[in-house]
Amino acid sequence: MLNSKNIFVWGKNPAYTTIHTMQMINKARKKGSKLIVIDPIFIETAKVADRYIRINPGSDGALVLAMIKIIFDQNLQDIDFINGYVVGFEEFKTYIDTLNLEYLIDECGVAESEIRDLVKLYTDKYSTIYIGYGMQKYKNGGKRMVIRTL
């Protein structure tokens, strides 16, 4: 986190639940990092964030898929990393290509312009995503996917 330009706190409230992490976030912010909070509820951490994104409850997957679709459409993924370390990327990309961006936008309740701004922030090396337990409670939630960007 200390070396990140942007810290995404997604579905977690470290201001109340992991205050030691909030101390690290505050140190990073003093060094210039931006704090982006994504949550359906305006939590305590959102009060101090540089940006708060309210999503529809249970629509985290739709937002992340919309972000990935935009990343792929703009060729912002790190192909060298993918070729060296990722198994099943072509199948995943084929699946993403079948998704309708407008549907994903409608599902998550976040404006397309905001999602595109999130992609810009995320792909501006380097970013940290700090996820809460809710993100892990989906089918296959323990399997995380990281899309490295150029």
N, C-alpha and C positions, 0 to 999 in steps of 0.2 A: 504493500500500500504506500509506503513512504516514497517509492520511486514512480508512482503512477501519476499521470496527468489527470486522470478521471477515476473516481471511485464510485461504482454503482452499488448501492445497497438495495437489494431486491428482495422484498418480502421479509425483512428483518428489521428490528428496532434496537440497534446497539446502544442507543442513548439510555435504554432501560434494561436490556437483556444481557449485554456484554460490554460493560463500561470500560474494560481494559482495551477492547477493540476501538471504542469511541475515542479513547486517548490517542491511539495511533492515527485514526482518521483526522483528528484535530491537528496533530503534528504535520501530517501530510498537507492539510489545507493551509497551514502556515507557510509551507514551502511552495504553495501555488496550486495544489490539486483541487479539482472541482468535485463536489459531492452531489451525486444524483440519486434520489430516492424513488423507487418504483414500488407502489403499494396501493391497494384499494382504499386504505384508511390514511388520513393525514396524521401520521404517527409523530412522536416527539422528535425523532431523528429528522423527519421532513421539515420541521420548524427551523432547523439550522442549515438545511441543504441549499445549495446553489440552484437546484432545480428539483421540482417534485412532479412526478408523473403518476396520475391516478388512473389505474387500470380497472376494468371490470373484474369483480371477484372470480377467481378460478380461470382467468384468461392469460396467465403468464406464458403458457405455451404458444398461444396465438401471437403475442407480442414478440417473443424471441424468434418464432418462425418468420414473422414479417421482417424483422431485422436481418435475419440470415438471407432471406430472399433478396432484399435490397443489396446486401453485401455481395452476393453472387452476381446479381444483375450489373453491379458496378465493378466487378472483378477486383474486389478489395481483399479477397482471401489470399493467404500466403501459400502459393502452389508448391514451393520447395518444401515447406514444412509438411504439407498434406501428403506429397509424394513420398516423403521420407518416414512419416510416422502414423499416418491415418489409414485404417483399414475400412473399406466399404464407402469411401467418399463418393465414387461415381454413382452408386445406388442412392446415396443420400441426396446428392445433387439432382438426380433424376426425379426423386420424390419432391424436392423443393420446387422444381420447375413445374410440377403439376398443380401447385397451390395457387389460389387466387388471392392476390395481395389485398384487394378490396374486401374480400370476405374476412381475412385475418384482421384488417383494420377495424371492421365492424365488430368482430368478436371481442377484441381487447378494449375497444372504446377510446383509443388514442388516435388523434389526428395524424394523417400521413406526414404532414410537415414535422410534427413532433418526433415521429419514428425516424424520419430521415435525419433530424438533428441528433437523435440518440446514436444512430449509426456513425455520424461524423465524430461525435465524442468518443465512441467506443473504438473506432479505427484510428484515432489520433494517438499513436503509441505513446505511452503504454497505459492500459486501463486494468482495473481490478473489478471483478464482480464478486460481491459478498452476498451469498444467497441465504435465505432463511429456510427453516424446516418445511414450510408449506410447499416450496418448490420441489422438495424431495419426496413428497407424499403422492406423486403421480405414479402410474404404472411405469416401471423402468426409471423412476426418479433418481435412483442411486447411480445410474449411468449418466455421466456428464459429458457434454460435447463442448469442446473449445474450438472455435474457429479463429485461427490466427490470421491477422490481417497484414497487408503489405506495409 
